[in-house]
């Protein structure tokens, strides 16, 4: 499963006319990243999403169910480091699945991250 280290993000909410509201996270990769995701990851959260997303050159664009927004936003707000990972279908540009995760964290840390990974470097 490929992964991209994320170092910063942008978050927003927009109205799409008759399509309703959409929330989004734009994830900025670490400068050393290369290949898919090295140009950024754009995640749109909508009420109805038919496909997970696609790889468009060095940018990954995903459309996920809106109920995932709060959890994913919480992870990028509170954890460090954060990684975006994905799997592709047989067609190499279509995403089968994707998600946001951290590295191994110490248990009992609480809401304040005190691990050695908490400092950017």
C-alpha positions in Angstrom: 0.0 0.0 0.0 1.7 3.3 -1.1 1.9 6.1 1.5 2.7 9.8 1.5 3.9 11.7 4.5 1.7 14.8 5.1 3.3 18.0 6.6 0.4 20.5 6.4 -3.2 20.8 5.4 -6.0 23.2 4.4 -9.6 22.7 5.4 -12.8 24.2 4.1 -16.5 24.1 3.4 -18.1 25.1 0.1 -21.6 25.2 -1.4 -22.0 23.5 -4.8 -25.4 24.8 -5.9 -27.9 22.0 -6.3 -25.2 19.5 -5.3 -25.3 20.9 -1.7 -22.4 21.4 0.6 -19.0 19.8 0.4 -16.2 19.8 3.0 -12.6 19.3 2.0 -9.1 18.6 3.2 -6.2 19.5 1.0 -3.1 17.6 2.2 0.4 18.9 1.5 3.1 16.3 1.2 6.6 16.4 2.6 9.1 17.9 0.2 11.0 14.6 -0.2 7.9 12.8 -1.6 7.9 11.7 -5.3 5.3 10.1 -7.5 1.5 10.0 -6.9 0.6 12.3 -4.0 3.8 14.4 -4.3 1.7 17.2 -5.8 -0.9 17.0 -3.0 -4.0 15.1 -1.9 -7.4 16.6 -2.3 -10.2 14.9 -0.3 -13.8 16.0 -0.9 -16.5 14.8 1.5 -20.0 14.5 0.1 -23.3 13.0 0.9 -23.2 10.7 -2.1 -19.9 9.4 -3.6 -19.8 6.7 -6.2 -16.1 6.3 -6.7 -13.3 6.6 -4.1 -11.1 8.7 -6.4 -8.3 8.8 -8.9 -4.6 9.6 -9.4 -4.1 12.6 -11.8 -0.4 12.8 -12.4 1.2 13.7 -9.1 -2.1 14.7 -7.4 -4.5 12.3 -5.7 -8.2 13.4 -5.7 -10.6 11.4 -3.5 -14.3 11.8 -2.8 -15.3 10.2 0.4 -18.6 9.9 2.4 -19.2 13.0 4.5 -19.4 11.0 7.8 -15.6 10.5 7.5 -14.8 14.2 7.6 -14.8 14.7 11.4 -12.5 11.7 12.1 -10.0 12.6 9.3 -10.0 16.2 10.3 -9.4 15.3 13.9 -6.4 13.2 12.9 -4.7 15.9 10.9 -5.4 18.4 13.6 -4.0 16.4 16.5 -1.5 13.9 15.3 2.0 14.0 14.0 3.3 12.5 11.7 0.3 11.8 9.5 0.3 9.7 6.4 -2.1 9.3 3.5 -2.3 5.8 2.0 -4.2 4.2 -0.8 -4.7 1.2 -3.0 -5.5 1.2 -6.7 -7.8 -1.0 -8.8 -6.5 -2.9 -11.8 -6.8 0.4 -13.7 -3.8 2.1 -12.1 -5.4 5.5 -11.9 -8.5 4.6 -9.9 -8.5 4.3 -6.1 -10.0 1.2 -4.5 -9.5 2.6 -1.0 -7.7 5.4 0.9 -7.2 6.7 4.4 -5.2 8.7 6.9 -3.1 7.2 9.6 -0.3 7.8 12.1 2.8 5.8 13.0 2.9 3.7 16.1 2.0 5.8 19.1 2.5 5.2 22.8 -0.6 4.2 24.7 -2.1 6.4 27.4 -0.7 9.6 25.8 -3.9 11.5 26.2 -5.0 14.4 23.9 -1.6 16.1 24.0 1.0 14.4 21.8 4.2 13.9 23.9 5.9 11.4 21.7 9.2 11.9 20.0 7.3 12.2 16.7 5.5 15.4 17.9 8.1 17.8 16.6 8.5 18.5 12.9 12.0 18.0 11.8 
